[in-house]
Amino acid sequence: MRNSLLVLVCLCCFVSTKAFAQEERLVVRKSSKDPSLFVCETKHATFNVPKDWQPNQSGGATYAILTKSNETYPKVSQMISIDIGKPSEPTAKKLAEAFAKKFNGSVGEVAIEIDGEKGWRVTIPTDKKSIRPVDCIVAFKDGRSFLLIGAAKEAGDLPKALDELVAGWKWKK
């Protein structure tokens, strides 16, 4: 009985530690400059959520899913996922090219700056039938790939939201 109780206590501690670690992947707080906006923090970067968007926790390589403030997942017209992981290609440009090829998109000819790092924008035509990637920004930092993926049935103002996200992105030292 005593051993069973000890195992149960250890299991509860392990489960609560894993749950806590998952929650700490994305810290969300209100902006000190504008309480209607959110600031998010991961282990790797801090970013401002675009105006009229809200952050949502996620798992796996996706650290956050941003949705329009007036929509609730899964019934959304647009969303942005922030994926962080081990690069599957040697450079950000090569990863952007692979992403573009997968979705019949194209990579911009000029790199964009993400807080001092070079990033590449992928533009993908919409199919107007389903939510799928239509805009993506790919960057590398400290041996990790960062994909800011905008998905929608129709792009609408999604590129503007991704531009806002990039403008407020700050790498952690």
SULMOWO-V952353 format. One record per residue. N is the residue number from 0. SS is DSSP state (A for helix, B for strand, O for the rest). PSI is psi in radians with two decimals (none if undefined). Layout:
n:N ss:SS psi:PSI
n:N ss:SS psi:PSI
This chain:
n:0 ss:O psi:-0.77
n:1 ss:A psi:-0.74
n:2 ss:A psi:-0.68
n:3 ss:A psi:-0.73
n:4 ss:A psi:-0.73
n:5 ss:A psi:-0.76
n:6 ss:A psi:-0.75
n:7 ss:A psi:-0.76
n:8 ss:A psi:-0.78
n:9 ss:A psi:-0.73
n:10 ss:A psi:-0.75
n:11 ss:A psi:-0.71
n:12 ss:A psi:-0.73
n:13 ss:A psi:-0.82
n:14 ss:A psi:-0.77
n:15 ss:A psi:-0.59
n:16 ss:A psi:-0.75
n:17 ss:A psi:-0.72
n:18 ss:A psi:-0.72
n:19 ss:A psi:-0.74
n:20 ss:A psi:-0.69
n:21 ss:A psi:-0.75
n:22 ss:A psi:-0.59
n:23 ss:O psi:-0.13
n:24 ss:O psi:-0.51
n:25 ss:O psi:2.01
n:26 ss:B psi:2.22
n:27 ss:B psi:2.35
n:28 ss:B psi:2.82
n:29 ss:B psi:2.56
n:30 ss:O psi:2.39
n:31 ss:O psi:-0.43
n:32 ss:O psi:-0.58
n:33 ss:O psi:1.80
n:34 ss:O psi:-0.15
n:35 ss:O psi:-0.11
n:36 ss:O psi:2.78
n:37 ss:B psi:2.56
n:38 ss:B psi:2.30
n:39 ss:B psi:2.66
n:40 ss:B psi:2.31
n:41 ss:O psi:-3.12
n:42 ss:O psi:-0.43
n:43 ss:O psi:-0.43
n:44 ss:B psi:2.85
n:45 ss:B psi:2.45
n:46 ss:B psi:2.66
n:47 ss:B psi:2.36
n:48 ss:O psi:2.32
n:49 ss:O psi:2.67
n:50 ss:O psi:2.41
n:51 ss:O psi:0.34
n:52 ss:B psi:2.80
n:53 ss:B psi:2.56
n:54 ss:B psi:2.62
n:55 ss:B psi:2.45
n:56 ss:B psi:2.72
n:57 ss:O psi:3.14
n:58 ss:O psi:3.12
n:59 ss:O psi:-2.46
n:60 ss:O psi:-0.31
n:61 ss:B psi:1.94
n:62 ss:B psi:-0.49
n:63 ss:B psi:2.61
n:64 ss:B psi:2.15
n:65 ss:B psi:2.34
n:66 ss:B psi:2.78
n:67 ss:B psi:2.48
n:68 ss:O psi:-0.51
n:69 ss:O psi:0.21
n:70 ss:O psi:2.69
n:71 ss:B psi:2.26
n:72 ss:O psi:2.39
n:73 ss:O psi:0.02
n:74 ss:B psi:1.36
n:75 ss:O psi:2.65
n:76 ss:O psi:-0.43
n:77 ss:B psi:2.67
n:78 ss:B psi:2.74
n:79 ss:B psi:2.23
n:80 ss:B psi:2.49
n:81 ss:B psi:1.86
n:82 ss:B psi:2.31
n:83 ss:B psi:2.28
n:84 ss:B psi:-2.97
n:85 ss:B psi:2.26
n:86 ss:O psi:2.45
n:87 ss:O psi:-0.05
n:88 ss:O psi:2.80
n:89 ss:O psi:-0.40
n:90 ss:O psi:2.83
n:91 ss:A psi:-0.69
n:92 ss:A psi:-0.74
n:93 ss:A psi:-0.69
n:94 ss:A psi:-0.71
n:95 ss:A psi:-0.72
n:96 ss:A psi:-0.71
n:97 ss:A psi:-0.71
n:98 ss:A psi:-0.78
n:99 ss:A psi:-0.75
n:100 ss:A psi:-0.71
n:101 ss:A psi:-0.58
n:102 ss:O psi:0.32
n:103 ss:O psi:0.73
n:104 ss:O psi:-2.94
n:105 ss:B psi:2.64
n:106 ss:B psi:2.37
n:107 ss:O psi:2.62
n:108 ss:O psi:-0.41
n:109 ss:O psi:2.34
n:110 ss:O psi:2.66
n:111 ss:B psi:2.70
n:112 ss:B psi:2.29
n:113 ss:B psi:1.68
n:114 ss:O psi:0.87
n:115 ss:O psi:-0.18
n:116 ss:B psi:2.64
n:117 ss:B psi:2.28
n:118 ss:B psi:2.86
n:119 ss:B psi:2.36
n:120 ss:B psi:2.33
n:121 ss:B psi:2.23
n:122 ss:B psi:2.31
n:123 ss:O psi:2.34
n:124 ss:O psi:2.51
n:125 ss:O psi:2.79
n:126 ss:O psi:-0.08
n:127 ss:O psi:0.24
n:128 ss:O psi:-0.65
n:129 ss:O psi:2.81
n:130 ss:O psi:2.11
n:131 ss:B psi:2.84
n:132 ss:B psi:2.33
n:133 ss:B psi:-0.26
n:134 ss:B psi:2.35
n:135 ss:B psi:2.46
n:136 ss:B psi:2.23
n:137 ss:B psi:2.28
n:138 ss:B psi:2.76
n:139 ss:B psi:2.52
n:140 ss:B psi:2.25
n:141 ss:O psi:0.76
n:142 ss:O psi:0.24
n:143 ss:B psi:2.64
n:144 ss:B psi:2.49
n:145 ss:B psi:2.08
n:146 ss:B psi:2.10
n:147 ss:B psi:1.77
n:148 ss:B psi:2.06
n:149 ss:B psi:2.21
n:150 ss:B psi:2.51
n:151 ss:B psi:2.88
n:152 ss:O psi:-0.70
n:153 ss:O psi:2.34
n:154 ss:O psi:-0.73
n:155 ss:O psi:-2.22
n:156 ss:O psi:0.27
n:157 ss:A psi:-0.76
n:158 ss:A psi:-0.65
n:159 ss:A psi:-0.73
n:160 ss:A psi:-0.72
n:161 ss:A psi:-0.66
n:162 ss:A psi:-0.72
n:163 ss:A psi:-0.73
n:164 ss:A psi:-0.82
n:165 ss:A psi:-0.71
n:166 ss:A psi:-0.56
n:167 ss:O psi:0.15
n:168 ss:O psi:2.27
n:169 ss:B psi:2.14
n:170 ss:B psi:2.54
n:171 ss:O psi:2.53
n:172 ss:O psi:none
